[in-house]
Amino acid sequence: MTTWLRKKQAQLPGVSVSVRQVSQARSVAEQRLYEAVARAGARADPSLAPALAELPVVPESQWVLELERLDTPPRKSTGTAMVRGMERVEAISAYAPGGVNLSPVPVNRPRRR
């Protein structure tokens, strides 16, 4: 934002104002992105929304969220870790219907780590 404003020779706001404006713009963009993906998912597979709603719930037999478990990649390259990784891929693919067009989603959007 600062670089863009400098190129336009505009007066720079304070740091806290810039941070707040960028944060608000990101929140709006994330909400639009979420709604677009939710609409595409609902059109492709009506059973997808209830399945995704279950992800932020901790199952009784586990200590972590299912979403967190699916989001955590294997840390080692042992055979057991690779088997768990493949099981993770299989579980994730159950949530990804083939009819959802995610091409409008920027490639770097899911990789926020």
PyRosetta script that sets phi, psi and omega in degrees:
from pyrosetta import init, pose_from_sequence

init()
pose = pose_from_sequence("MTTWLRKKQAQLPGVSVSVRQVSQARSVAEQRLYEAVARAGARADPSLAPALAELPVVPESQWVLELERLDTPPRKSTGTAMVRGMERVEAISAYAPGGVNLSPVPVNRPRRR")
pose.set_psi(1, -44.8)
pose.set_omega(1, -178.9)
pose.set_phi(2, -62.2)
pose.set_psi(2, -43.3)
pose.set_omega(2, 179.6)
pose.set_phi(3, -61.9)
pose.set_psi(3, -44.5)
pose.set_omega(3, 179.9)
pose.set_phi(4, -62.2)
pose.set_psi(4, -44.7)
pose.set_omega(4, 179.5)
pose.set_phi(5, -64.1)
pose.set_psi(5, -37.6)
pose.set_omega(5, 178.7)
pose.set_phi(6, -66.6)
pose.set_psi(6, -40.4)
pose.set_omega(6, 178.0)
pose.set_phi(7, -62.5)
pose.set_psi(7, -34.6)
pose.set_omega(7, 179.4)
pose.set_phi(8, -84.3)
pose.set_psi(8, -1.1)
pose.set_omega(8, -178.2)
pose.set_phi(9, 54.5)
pose.set_psi(9, 43.0)
pose.set_omega(9, 178.1)
pose.set_phi(10, -95.2)
pose.set_psi(10, 159.5)
pose.set_omega(10, 178.0)
pose.set_phi(11, -72.9)
pose.set_psi(11, 131.4)
pose.set_omega(11, -177.4)
pose.set_phi(12, -81.6)
pose.set_psi(12, 133.2)
pose.set_omega(12, 174.1)
pose.set_phi(13, -77.0)
pose.set_psi(13, 171.8)
pose.set_omega(13, 176.4)
pose.set_phi(14, -66.0)
pose.set_psi(14, 163.3)
pose.set_omega(14, -177.2)
pose.set_phi(15, -61.4)
pose.set_psi(15, -44.2)
pose.set_omega(15, -177.7)
pose.set_phi(16, -64.9)
pose.set_psi(16, -35.8)
pose.set_omega(16, 177.7)
pose.set_phi(17, -66.7)
pose.set_psi(17, -43.5)
pose.set_omega(17, 178.6)
pose.set_phi(18, -61.1)
pose.set_psi(18, -45.9)
pose.set_omega(18, -179.8)
pose.set_phi(19, -61.0)
pose.set_psi(19, -44.4)
pose.set_omega(19, -179.5)
pose.set_phi(20, -64.0)
pose.set_psi(20, -43.5)
pose.set_omega(20, -178.7)
pose.set_phi(21, -66.5)
pose.set_psi(21, -41.9)
pose.set_omega(21, 178.3)
pose.set_phi(22, -65.3)
pose.set_psi(22, -41.1)
pose.set_omega(22, 179.0)
pose.set_phi(23, -62.1)
pose.set_psi(23, -43.6)
pose.set_omega(23, 179.1)
pose.set_phi(24, -64.9)
pose.set_psi(24, -41.8)
pose.set_omega(24, 179.4)
pose.set_phi(25, -63.7)
pose.set_psi(25, -40.4)
pose.set_omega(25, 178.2)
pose.set_phi(26, -65.4)
pose.set_psi(26, -40.5)
pose.set_omega(26, 179.5)
pose.set_phi(27, -62.2)
pose.set_psi(27, -43.1)
pose.set_omega(27, 178.7)
pose.set_phi(28, -63.7)
pose.set_psi(28, -44.2)
pose.set_omega(28, 179.9)
pose.set_phi(29, -64.5)
pose.set_psi(29, -41.2)
pose.set_omega(29, 178.7)
pose.set_phi(30, -65.3)
pose.set_psi(30, -38.6)
pose.set_omega(30, 178.8)
pose.set_phi(31, -65.2)
pose.set_psi(31, -42.6)
pose.set_omega(31, 177.8)
pose.set_phi(32, -63.7)
pose.set_psi(32, -42.0)
pose.set_omega(32, 178.7)
pose.set_phi(33, -62.5)
pose.set_psi(33, -45.7)
pose.set_omega(33, 178.8)
pose.set_phi(34, -59.5)
pose.set_psi(34, -45.5)
pose.set_omega(34, -178.4)
pose.set_phi(35, -65.0)
pose.set_psi(35, -39.0)
pose.set_omega(35, 179.3)
pose.set_phi(36, -65.2)
pose.set_psi(36, -43.8)
pose.set_omega(36, 179.3)
pose.set_phi(37, -67.3)
pose.set_psi(37, -39.2)
pose.set_omega(37, 178.8)
pose.set_phi(38, -63.2)
pose.set_psi(38, -42.2)
pose.set_omega(38, 178.0)
pose.set_phi(39, -64.0)
pose.set_psi(39, -43.5)
pose.set_omega(39, 179.8)
pose.set_phi(40, -64.2)
pose.set_psi(40, -40.6)
pose.set_omega(40, 178.8)
pose.set_phi(41, -65.6)
pose.set_psi(41, -40.4)
pose.set_omega(41, -179.8)
pose.set_phi(42, -66.2)
pose.set_psi(42, -36.8)
pose.set_omega(42, 178.3)
pose.set_phi(43, -69.1)
pose.set_psi(43, -37.5)
pose.set_omega(43, -175.4)
pose.set_phi(44, -77.6)
pose.set_psi(44, -41.8)
pose.set_omega(44, -174.5)
pose.set_phi(45, -151.6)
pose.set_psi(45, 104.6)
pose.set_omega(45, -178.0)
pose.set_phi(46, -62.2)
pose.set_psi(46, -23.5)
pose.set_omega(46, -179.3)
pose.set_phi(47, -82.6)
pose.set_psi(47, -5.4)
pose.set_omega(47, -177.4)
pose.set_phi(48, -69.3)
pose.set_psi(48, -42.4)
pose.set_omega(48, -176.7)
pose.set_phi(49, -59.3)
pose.set_psi(49, -48.3)
pose.set_omega(49, 177.5)
pose.set_phi(50, -62.9)
pose.set_psi(50, -34.8)
pose.set_omega(50, 178.9)
pose.set_phi(51, -66.3)
pose.set_psi(51, -41.1)
pose.set_omega(51, 178.7)
pose.set_phi(52, -69.0)
pose.set_psi(52, -31.1)
pose.set_omega(52, 178.5)
pose.set_phi(53, -65.8)
pose.set_psi(53, -23.8)
pose.set_omega(53, 179.3)
pose.set_phi(54, -78.3)
pose.set_psi(54, -18.8)
pose.set_omega(54, -175.0)
pose.set_phi(55, -60.9)
pose.set_psi(55, -38.2)
pose.set_omega(55, -179.4)
pose.set_phi(56, -81.4)
pose.set_psi(56, 16.9)
pose.set_omega(56, 179.8)
pose.set_phi(57, -106.4)
pose.set_psi(57, 135.6)
pose.set_omega(57, 177.7)
pose.set_phi(58, -83.9)
pose.set_psi(58, 117.1)
pose.set_omega(58, 176.9)
pose.set_phi(59, -64.6)
pose.set_psi(59, 152.6)
pose.set_omega(59, -177.2)
pose.set_phi(60, -63.2)
pose.set_psi(60, -29.2)
pose.set_omega(60, -177.1)
pose.set_phi(61, -87.0)
pose.set_psi(61, 0.4)
pose.set_omega(61, -177.3)
pose.set_phi(62, -125.7)
pose.set_psi(62, 168.7)
pose.set_omega(62, -179.9)
pose.set_phi(63, -106.0)
pose.set_psi(63, -15.0)
pose.set_omega(63, -176.5)
pose.set_phi(64, -123.5)
pose.set_psi(64, 161.9)
pose.set_omega(64, 176.1)
pose.set_phi(65, -61.8)
pose.set_psi(65, 147.0)
pose.set_omega(65, 176.0)
pose.set_phi(66, -62.6)
pose.set_psi(66, -38.6)
pose.set_omega(66, 178.4)
pose.set_phi(67, -61.9)
pose.set_psi(67, -41.3)
pose.set_omega(67, 178.5)
pose.set_phi(68, -66.7)
pose.set_psi(68, -39.2)
pose.set_omega(68, 178.3)
pose.set_phi(69, -63.0)
pose.set_psi(69, -42.6)
pose.set_omega(69, 179.8)
pose.set_phi(70, -70.4)
pose.set_psi(70, -26.2)
pose.set_omega(70, -176.9)
pose.set_phi(71, -84.3)
pose.set_psi(71, -15.6)
pose.set_omega(71, -175.8)
pose.set_phi(72, -91.0)
pose.set_psi(72, 116.0)
pose.set_omega(72, 179.9)
pose.set_phi(73, -77.2)
pose.set_psi(73, 164.4)
pose.set_omega(73, 176.5)
pose.set_phi(74, -63.1)
pose.set_psi(74, 143.8)
pose.set_omega(74, -178.8)
pose.set_phi(75, -97.3)
pose.set_psi(75, -19.3)
pose.set_omega(75, -178.9)
pose.set_phi(76, -120.7)
pose.set_psi(76, 165.0)
pose.set_omega(76, 178.3)
pose.set_phi(77, -110.1)
pose.set_psi(77, 34.4)
pose.set_omega(77, 177.3)
pose.set_phi(78, -79.6)
pose.set_psi(78, 167.0)
pose.set_omega(78, 178.8)
pose.set_phi(79, -60.5)
pose.set_psi(79, -43.6)
pose.set_omega(79, 179.8)
pose.set_phi(80, -63.2)
pose.set_psi(80, -42.1)
pose.set_omega(80, 179.5)
pose.set_phi(81, -64.8)
pose.set_psi(81, -37.4)
pose.set_omega(81, 178.9)
pose.set_phi(82, -67.8)
pose.set_psi(82, -38.2)
pose.set_omega(82, 176.8)
pose.set_phi(83, -62.8)
pose.set_psi(83, -44.8)
pose.set_omega(83, 177.4)
pose.set_phi(84, -62.7)
pose.set_psi(84, -37.5)
pose.set_omega(84, 177.8)
pose.set_phi(85, -63.3)
pose.set_psi(85, -41.9)
pose.set_omega(85, 178.2)
pose.set_phi(86, -67.7)
pose.set_psi(86, -36.1)
pose.set_omega(86, 174.8)
pose.set_phi(87, -63.6)
pose.set_psi(87, -38.0)
pose.set_omega(87, 177.9)
pose.set_phi(88, -64.2)
pose.set_psi(88, -43.8)
pose.set_omega(88, 178.1)
pose.set_phi(89, -61.1)
pose.set_psi(89, -42.0)
pose.set_omega(89, 179.0)
pose.set_phi(90, -63.3)
pose.set_psi(90, -42.2)
pose.set_omega(90, 178.7)
pose.set_phi(91, -65.9)
pose.set_psi(91, -39.7)
pose.set_omega(91, 179.2)
pose.set_phi(92, -66.9)
pose.set_psi(92, -40.5)
pose.set_omega(92, -178.2)
pose.set_phi(93, -65.3)
pose.set_psi(93, -21.9)
pose.set_omega(93, 176.3)
pose.set_phi(94, -66.3)
pose.set_psi(94, -24.5)
pose.set_omega(94, 179.6)
pose.set_phi(95, -92.2)
pose.set_psi(95, -4.4)
pose.set_omega(95, -174.9)
pose.set_phi(96, -110.4)
pose.set_psi(96, 92.0)
pose.set_omega(96, 177.3)
pose.set_phi(97, -70.1)
pose.set_psi(97, 146.5)
pose.set_omega(97, -178.0)
pose.set_phi(98, -68.4)
pose.set_psi(98, -19.9)
pose.set_omega(98, -176.3)
pose.set_phi(99, -85.4)
pose.set_psi(99, -0.1)
pose.set_omega(99, -179.3)
pose.set_phi(100, -87.7)
pose.set_psi(100, 121.8)
pose.set_omega(100, 178.7)
pose.set_phi(101, -90.2)
pose.set_psi(101, 106.3)
pose.set_omega(101, -179.6)
pose.set_phi(102, -102.8)
pose.set_psi(102, 17.3)
pose.set_omega(102, -179.3)
pose.set_phi(103, -63.0)
pose.set_psi(103, -29.2)
pose.set_omega(103, 177.0)
pose.set_phi(104, -70.8)
pose.set_psi(104, -16.4)
pose.set_omega(104, -178.7)
pose.set_phi(105, -77.3)
pose.set_psi(105, 124.0)
pose.set_omega(105, 178.6)
pose.set_phi(106, -58.0)
pose.set_psi(106, 142.9)
pose.set_omega(106, -175.8)
pose.set_phi(107, -59.8)
pose.set_psi(107, -38.7)
pose.set_omega(107, -177.1)
pose.set_phi(108, -80.5)
pose.set_psi(108, -4.2)
pose.set_omega(108, -176.4)
pose.set_phi(109, -64.1)
pose.set_psi(109, -47.6)
pose.set_omega(109, -179.8)
pose.set_phi(110, -69.0)
pose.set_psi(110, -21.7)
pose.set_omega(110, -176.7)
pose.set_phi(111, -93.3)
pose.set_psi(111, 79.2)
pose.set_omega(111, -177.2)
pose.set_phi(112, -100.8)
pose.set_psi(112, 10.4)
pose.set_omega(112, -176.7)
pose.set_phi(113, -80.7)
pose.dump_pdb("model.pdb")
